[in-house]
């Protein structure tokens, strides 16, 4: 196992990118669910 030091700023940026990605996916899923042919073809 290799130890990699990240600063608080690096960790915050990494967390923020991950949260933005999750948010984008959720918005996409919700948007498709509201339209015909959206999630699960409904």
C-alpha positions in Angstrom: 0.0 0.0 0.0 1.4 3.4 -1.0 0.8 6.5 1.1 -0.2 9.5 -1.0 -0.4 12.9 0.8 -3.1 15.3 -0.4 -3.5 18.8 1.0 -6.9 19.9 2.3 -7.3 21.9 -0.9 -6.6 18.8 -3.1 -9.1 16.8 -1.1 -11.8 19.5 -1.3 -11.4 19.7 -5.1 -11.6 16.0 -5.4 -14.7 15.8 -3.3 -16.3 18.7 -5.1 -15.7 17.1 -8.5 -17.2 13.8 -7.3 -20.3 15.6 -5.9 -20.8 17.5 -9.1 -20.6 14.3 -11.1 -23.2 12.6 -8.8 -25.4 15.7 -9.1 -25.2 15.7 -12.9 -26.1 12.0 -13.1 -29.1 12.5 -10.8 -30.4 15.5 -12.8 -30.0 13.5 -16.0 -31.9 10.5 -14.5 -34.7 12.7 -13.2 -35.0 14.6 -16.5 -35.2 11.4 -18.5 -37.7 9.9 -16.0 -40.1 12.8 -16.7 -40.1 12.3 -20.5 -41.5 9.4 -22.7 -38.9 6.9 -23.5 -36.9 8.0 -20.4 -35.6 5.6 -17.7 -36.7 2.0 -18.3 -38.3 3.0 -21.5 -41.4 4.3 -19.7 
